[in-house]
């Protein structure tokens, strides 16, 4: 799907992540190609009792939210709701839609948030209460904050957004799918603006389950915690890095943004969703050919393959996920006879699930100079794809963001970078080749 009577632009982004509040920490990490992992607590019986068990993740629990969230508000929220509300307020402030503007409270503001696991800690606490004390002891407070749509609801409560309120649960494709759904709400005229994004909480229980399923990196051949890395498209990739936090982006009609003097960060040109029927409930499929056909149709409607000068890939270090991503992209570009454009893989630094991917996508559109792909050492000959190596690139004009998920979901978004005159020169990617 793409298009509609209204053109959609992004005007604000808020972020709570292991890199801190705001995008500055993430910008520095992407520019250096360096991630920021912390040890995950290991309660007895949660993680595998094995020397190669995963031990680290990108955690945001110690990040101060005091500037964006009052204690009286925070006490009513689960950790994911706190992350999401703080990120939403940051995004609105950057877009010039803070409380004093009165614009965010209009009925035409939608909220679309993605999550994979929901408020995990509150769910665990509620179930523990029920198991130990019986169902009659279940806390209504814990229940209202353990459902997947709690963060989206809390955003609407604190901002006054009274439009559609949606929660997307599509695993790795969820953040981009939420972004696309918000754009569709605006383009169709159902909303004037939307707060879109993703939120996740990585508790010891969630981390241990991901480890038991073999989804996250265990340090490759060495099995050492200090060697845990995502390694997108690398021959020795062994899983992704779990990441928690929240990213929220303000989308709105271009005419509204320009009328009030806002600076668009990017224009959302086109988007499309797909499903890979070869996928199992818990794994990526092998349907690259079908996905490539759907992606090719999207690109044909939005300027063609040759118009894309940067790909922001959802590759995360997953063995099968990265393989499906690589084969899908190669099929689309090989049909055109063109080489793949530079392939950015921000999840090498920012990890999976927390929404940093969306923030990195907009930073790429603004011209941030990414460093070499973190963890990448040796190309996988079966994939035939080499991610970005850190060389100087011209400022991008049009980008493709892509996300494929275990379970079969897929989403793509085409972004046009804002004109240089509007962007300024603060995030230039260096000289034009």
C-alpha positions as CSV (number, residue, x, y, z in Angstrom):
1,X,0.0,0.0,0.0
2,X,1.1,3.5,-0.6
3,X,-0.2,6.9,-1.5
4,X,-3.4,8.7,-0.8
5,X,-4.8,12.2,-0.8
6,X,-2.1,13.4,1.7
7,X,1.7,13.4,1.7
8,X,3.2,12.1,5.0
9,X,6.4,13.4,6.6
10,X,8.2,12.6,9.9
11,X,8.8,15.7,12.0
12,X,10.0,14.4,15.4
13,X,11.7,11.4,17.0
14,X,12.0,10.4,20.6
15,X,14.2,7.5,21.9
16,X,14.8,5.7,25.2
17,X,17.5,3.0,24.8
18,X,20.7,1.6,26.2
19,X,22.3,4.7,24.7
20,X,20.3,7.1,26.9
21,X,17.4,9.4,26.3
22,X,17.3,11.1,22.9
23,X,19.1,10.1,19.7
24,X,22.5,11.6,20.5
25,X,23.9,8.4,22.1
26,X,22.6,6.2,19.3
27,X,24.1,8.6,16.7
28,X,27.5,8.3,18.3
29,X,27.3,4.5,18.5
30,X,26.2,4.2,14.8
31,X,29.0,6.5,13.7
32,X,31.6,4.5,15.7
33,X,30.1,1.1,14.8
34,X,30.2,0.2,18.5
35,X,27.4,-1.3,20.6
36,X,26.7,-1.0,24.4
37,X,26.0,-4.3,26.1
38,X,25.3,-5.0,29.8
39,X,25.1,-8.2,31.8
40,X,21.6,-9.6,32.3
41,X,20.7,-10.7,35.8
42,X,20.5,-14.5,36.0
43,X,18.0,-15.7,38.6
44,X,18.3,-19.4,39.4
45,X,16.7,-21.7,36.9
46,X,16.1,-19.1,34.2
47,X,19.1,-19.5,31.9
48,X,20.7,-22.6,30.6
49,X,23.3,-24.0,32.8
50,X,25.9,-24.0,30.1
51,X,29.2,-22.1,29.6
52,X,28.0,-20.7,26.3
53,X,24.7,-19.4,27.6
54,X,24.1,-15.8,26.4
55,X,24.8,-13.2,29.1
56,X,24.3,-9.7,27.7
57,X,21.8,-7.4,26.2
58,X,21.2,-3.7,25.5
59,X,19.3,-2.6,28.6
60,X,17.6,0.7,29.3
61,X,16.4,0.2,32.9
62,X,19.0,2.5,34.4
63,X,18.3,5.4,32.0
64,X,16.8,8.4,33.9
65,X,13.4,9.4,32.6
66,X,12.9,12.2,35.1
67,X,12.9,15.0,32.5
68,X,10.0,13.4,30.6
69,X,8.0,11.5,33.3
70,X,6.9,12.7,36.7
71,X,7.1,10.2,39.6
72,X,3.3,10.4,40.2
73,X,2.8,9.3,36.6
74,X,5.5,6.7,36.6
75,X,4.1,4.8,39.6
76,X,1.1,3.9,37.5
77,X,3.1,2.4,34.7
78,X,5.0,-0.7,33.8
79,X,8.6,-0.2,32.5
80,X,7.5,-0.4,28.8
81,X,4.8,2.2,29.4
82,X,7.4,4.5,31.0
83,X,9.8,4.0,28.1
84,X,7.0,4.7,25.5
85,X,5.6,7.8,27.2
86,X,9.0,9.4,27.7
87,X,9.9,8.7,24.0
88,X,6.5,10.1,22.9
89,X,7.0,13.3,24.8
90,X,10.5,13.7,23.3
91,X,9.2,13.2,19.8
92,X,6.4,15.8,20.3
93,X,8.8,18.3,21.7
94,X,11.2,17.9,18.8
95,X,8.3,18.2,16.3
96,X,7.1,21.4,18.0
97,X,3.9,19.8,19.2
98,X,4.5,20.0,23.0
99,X,1.7,20.6,25.5
100,X,1.7,24.4,24.8
101,X,0.9,23.9,21.1
102,X,-2.4,22.2,21.8
103,X,-2.1,20.3,18.5
104,X,-1.3,16.9,19.8
105,X,-4.6,16.8,21.7
106,X,-6.8,17.0,18.6
107,X,-9.1,14.0,17.9
108,X,-7.2,13.3,14.7
109,X,-4.0,12.1,16.4
110,X,-3.5,8.4,16.1
111,X,-1.2,6.1,18.1
112,X,0.4,3.0,16.6
113,X,3.0,1.1,18.7
114,X,4.7,-2.2,18.1
115,X,5.8,-4.7,20.7
116,X,7.0,-8.3,20.6
117,X,6.6,-9.4,24.2
118,X,4.6,-6.6,25.9
119,X,5.1,-5.6,29.6
120,X,7.0,-8.8,30.5
121,X,7.8,-8.0,34.1
122,X,4.2,-7.1,35.0
123,X,2.9,-10.3,33.3
124,X,5.4,-12.3,35.3
125,X,4.5,-10.6,38.5
126,X,0.7,-11.2,37.9
127,X,1.2,-14.9,37.1
128,X,3.4,-15.4,40.1
129,X,0.7,-13.8,42.3
130,X,-2.0,-16.0,40.8
131,X,0.1,-19.2,41.2
132,X,1.1,-18.4,44.8
133,X,-2.1,-16.9,46.2
134,X,-4.9,-18.0,43.8
135,X,-6.8,-16.1,41.1
136,X,-8.8,-14.0,43.6
137,X,-5.5,-12.3,44.6
138,X,-4.8,-11.1,41.1
139,X,-4.0,-7.4,41.2
140,X,-6.2,-5.2,38.8
141,X,-3.2,-2.7,38.7
142,X,-0.9,-5.4,37.4
143,X,-3.5,-6.7,35.0
144,X,-4.1,-3.4,33.3
145,X,-0.4,-2.9,32.7
146,X,0.5,-6.5,31.6
147,X,-1.4,-6.4,28.3
148,X,0.4,-5.7,25.1
149,X,-1.5,-2.4,24.3
150,X,-0.8,-0.8,27.7
151,X,2.1,1.4,26.3
152,X,0.0,2.7,23.4
153,X,-2.9,3.4,25.8
154,X,-0.6,5.3,28.2
155,X,0.7,7.5,25.3
156,X,-2.9,8.4,24.4
157,X,-3.7,9.2,28.1
158,X,-0.8,11.5,28.7
159,X,-0.8,13.2,25.3
160,X,-4.6,13.5,24.8
161,X,-4.4,11.7,21.5
162,X,-7.9,10.6,20.7
163,X,-7.6,9.0,17.2
164,X,-7.2,5.3,16.4
165,X,-5.1,3.5,19.1
166,X,-3.4,0.4,17.7
167,X,-0.8,-2.1,18.9
168,X,1.1,-4.2,16.3
169,X,2.5,-7.6,17.3
170,X,4.6,-8.7,14.3
171,X,7.9,-9.6,15.9
172,X,10.9,-8.3,14.1
173,X,8.8,-6.6,11.4
174,X,6.6,-4.9,14.0
175,X,8.3,-1.5,14.3
176,X,8.4,-0.9,10.6
177,X,4.8,-2.2,10.2
178,X,3.6,0.2,12.9
179,X,5.4,3.0,11.1
180,X,3.7,2.1,7.8
181,X,0.3,1.8,9.5
182,X,0.6,5.3,11.0
183,X,1.5,6.6,7.5
184,X,-1.5,4.9,6.1
185,X,-3.8,6.5,8.7
186,X,-2.6,10.0,7.6
187,X,-2.4,9.4,3.8
188,X,-5.9,8.1,3.7
189,X,-7.3,11.1,5.7
190,X,-8.3,9.1,8.8
191,X,-5.7,11.1,10.9
192,X,-3.9,14.4,10.7
193,X,-0.9,13.0,12.6
194,X,0.3,9.8,14.3
195,X,2.6,8.8,17.1
196,X,4.2,5.6,15.8
197,X,7.0,3.4,17.1
198,X,8.0,0.4,19.1
199,X,8.6,-0.6,22.7
200,X,10.2,-3.6,24.4
201,X,11.3,-4.8,27.8
202,X,14.0,-7.5,28.1
203,X,13.6,-9.2,31.4
204,X,15.8,-12.0,32.6
205,X,13.0,-14.4,31.7
206,X,12.6,-13.1,28.2
207,X,16.4,-13.1,27.7
208,X,16.6,-16.7,29.0
209,X,13.9,-17.9,26.6
210,X,15.5,-16.2,23.6
211,X,18.7,-17.9,24.6
212,X,17.1,-21.4,25.0
213,X,15.6,-21.0,21.5
214,X,19.0,-20.2,20.1
215,X,17.8,-16.8,18.9
216,X,20.5,-14.5,20.4
217,X,24.2,-14.4,20.1
218,X,26.2,-16.6,22.4
219,X,29.6,-15.4,21.4
220,X,30.2,-17.4,18.3
221,X,32.9,-20.1,18.3
222,X,34.5,-18.8,21.6
223,X,31.2,-18.8,23.5
224,X,32.5,-15.9,25.6
225,X,30.3,-13.1,26.8
226,X,32.7,-10.5,25.5
227,X,32.3,-12.0,22.0
228,X,28.5,-11.7,21.8
229,X,27.7,-9.7,18.7
230,X,25.1,-9.5,16.0
231,X,27.3,-9.8,12.9
232,X,24.6,-9.1,10.2
233,X,25.3,-11.1,7.0
234,X,28.5,-12.5,8.5
235,X,29.6,-16.1,7.8
236,X,29.8,-16.7,11.6
237,X,26.7,-14.9,12.7
238,X,25.0,-16.8,15.6
239,X,22.0,-14.7,16.6
240,X,20.9,-11.1,17.4
241,X,21.4,-8.9,20.4
242,X,18.2,-8.4,22.5
243,X,17.5,-4.7,23.1
244,X,15.0,-2.8,25.3
245,X,13.6,0.7,25.3
246,X,11.2,2.7,23.1
247,X,11.3,4.8,19.9
248,X,8.4,7.1,19.0
249,X,8.1,9.1,15.8
250,X,5.7,11.9,14.9
251,X,4.2,11.5,11.4
252,X,1.9,14.2,10.0
253,X,0.6,15.7,6.8
254,X,3.3,17.6,4.9
255,X,1.0,20.6,4.5
256,X,0.4,20.8,8.2
257,X,4.1,20.6,9.0
258,X,5.1,23.2,6.5
259,X,2.3,25.6,7.6
260,X,3.6,25.8,11.1
261,X,7.3,26.0,10.1
262,X,8.3,22.4,11.1
263,X,11.3,20.8,9.5
264,X,10.5,17.4,8.0
265,X,13.1,14.8,8.7
266,X,11.9,12.6,5.8
267,X,9.0,12.1,3.5
268,X,7.3,8.7,3.5
269,X,6.9,7.9,-0.1
270,X,5.5,4.3,-0.2
271,X,5.1,1.2,1.9
272,X,3.9,-2.3,1.6
273,X,3.3,-5.4,3.8
274,X,3.6,-9.0,2.9
275,X,3.5,-12.5,4.3
276,X,5.8,-15.4,3.6
277,X,3.6,-18.6,3.8
278,X,6.7,-20.8,4.0
279,X,7.5,-19.6,7.4
280,X,6.7,-21.6,10.5
281,X,5.2,-20.1,13.7
282,X,8.6,-19.6,15.2
283,X,11.0,-19.3,12.3
284,X,11.8,-17.4,9.1
285,X,10.7,-19.0,5.9
286,X,12.3,-19.6,2.5
287,X,10.0,-17.6,0.3
288,X,12.4,-15.1,-1.0
289,X,11.0,-15.3,-4.5
290,X,7.4,-14.3,-3.4
291,X,8.7,-11.6,-1.1
292,X,10.9,-10.2,-3.9
293,X,7.9,-10.0,-6.3
294,X,6.0,-8.0,-3.7
295,X,9.0,-5.7,-3.0
296,X,9.6,-5.3,-6.7
297,X,6.0,-4.1,-7.3
298,X,6.4,-1.5,-4.5
299,X,9.6,-0.2,-6.0
300,X,8.1,-0.1,-9.5
301,X,5.3,2.2,-8.1
302,X,7.8,4.5,-6.4
303,X,10.5,5.3,-8.9
304,X,12.0,1.9,-9.6
305,X,15.1,0.1,-8.2
306,X,17.4,2.7,-9.6
307,X,16.0,5.4,-7.4
308,X,17.1,3.7,-4.2
309,X,20.6,4.9,-3.1
310,X,20.6,3.4,0.4
311,X,19.0,0.3,2.0
312,X,18.4,0.3,5.8
313,X,18.3,-3.4,6.4
314,X,16.6,-5.2,9.2
315,X,19.3,-7.9,9.2
316,X,20.2,-8.6,12.8
317,X,22.6,-11.6,12.9
318,X,19.9,-14.3,12.7
319,X,21.1,-17.2,10.6
320,X,17.9,-17.7,8.7
321,X,16.5,-14.2,9.0
322,X,19.6,-12.6,7.4
323,X,19.7,-15.3,4.7
324,X,16.1,-14.5,3.7
325,X,16.8,-10.8,3.7
326,X,19.8,-11.2,1.5
327,X,18.1,-13.5,-1.0
328,X,15.1,-11.2,-1.3
329,X,17.1,-8.1,-1.9
330,X,19.4,-9.9,-4.4
331,X,16.5,-11.2,-6.4
332,X,15.0,-7.7,-6.7
333,X,18.2,-6.0,-7.8
334,X,19.5,-8.8,-10.0
335,X,16.4,-8.6,-12.1
336,X,17.2,-5.0,-12.8
337,X,20.9,-5.7,-13.6
338,X,22.0,-3.2,-11.0
339,X,24.2,-3.8,-7.9
340,X,22.8,-3.5,-4.5
341,X,23.2,0.1,-3.1
342,X,25.0,0.6,0.2
343,X,23.4,-1.7,2.8
344,X,23.2,-0.3,6.4
345,X,22.5,-2.8,9.2
346,X,21.9,-0.7,12.3
347,X,20.8,-3.7,14.4
348,X,24.4,-4.6,14.6
349,X,24.8,-1.7,17.0
350,X,21.2,-1.2,18.3
351,X,20.0,-4.7,18.7
352,X,16.6,-6.2,18.0
353,X,13.0,-5.2,19.2
354,X,13.4,-1.8,21.0
355,X,12.7,0.4,18.0
356,X,16.2,1.8,17.6
357,X,15.9,0.6,14.0
358,X,13.3,3.3,13.3
359,X,15.4,6.0,14.8
360,X,18.4,4.8,12.8
361,X,16.3,4.8,9.6
362,X,15.5,8.5,10.1
363,X,19.1,9.3,11.0
364,X,20.2,7.6,7.8
365,X,17.7,9.8,5.9
366,X,19.1,12.9,7.6
367,X,22.6,11.9,6.4
368,X,24.2,10.5,9.5
369,X,27.7,9.1,8.7
370,X,27.4,5.5,9.8
371,X,30.6,3.6,10.8
372,X,31.5,0.1,9.5
373,X,28.9,-2.6,10.3
374,X,29.7,-3.7,13.8
375,X,30.8,-7.4,14.1
376,X,31.1,-8.0,10.4
377,X,34.3,-9.8,9.6
378,X,33.8,-12.3,6.8
379,X,31.2,-12.5,4.0
380,X,28.9,-15.5,3.9
381,X,29.4,-17.0,0.4
382,X,25.9,-18.4,0.4
383,X,24.4,-14.9,0.8
384,X,26.5,-12.8,-1.6
385,X,25.9,-9.7,0.4
386,X,28.4,-7.4,2.1
387,X,27.1,-4.7,4.4
388,X,28.3,-1.1,4.6
389,X,32.0,-0.8,5.3
390,X,32.2,2.8,6.5
391,X,33.4,4.5,3.3
392,X,32.3,8.0,2.5
393,X,29.0,8.2,0.8
394,X,27.0,11.0,-0.8
395,X,24.0,12.3,1.0
396,X,21.1,10.0,0.4
397,X,18.0,11.0,-1.7
398,X,15.8,7.9,-1.4
399,X,16.1,5.0,1.0
400,X,14.4,1.6,1.4
401,X,13.8,0.3,4.9
402,X,13.2,-3.4,5.1
403,X,12.1,-5.8,7.9
404,X,11.4,-9.5,7.8
405,X,10.1,-11.5,10.8
406,X,10.1,-15.0,12.1
407,X,6.5,-16.2,11.6
408,X,6.3,-14.7,8.1
409,X,5.5,-11.0,8.4
410,X,7.4,-8.6,6.1
411,X,7.3,-4.8,5.7
412,X,9.0,-2.3,3.5
413,X,9.0,1.6,3.5
414,X,10.5,4.0,1.0
415,X,11.7,7.3,2.4
416,X,12.7,10.5,0.6
417,X,15.4,12.5,2.5
418,X,14.4,16.1,3.3
419,X,16.1,18.7,1.0
420,X,19.5,19.8,2.1
421,X,18.3,23.4,2.6
422,X,15.9,22.1,5.3
423,X,18.3,19.6,6.8
424,X,21.3,21.8,7.4
425,X,24.8,20.3,7.3
426,X,25.1,18.9,10.8
427,X,24.8,15.2,9.8
428,X,26.5,15.1,6.5
429,X,27.9,11.7,5.3
430,X,30.9,13.3,3.9
431,X,32.0,14.3,0.4
432,X,30.1,13.2,-2.7
433,X,31.9,10.5,-4.6
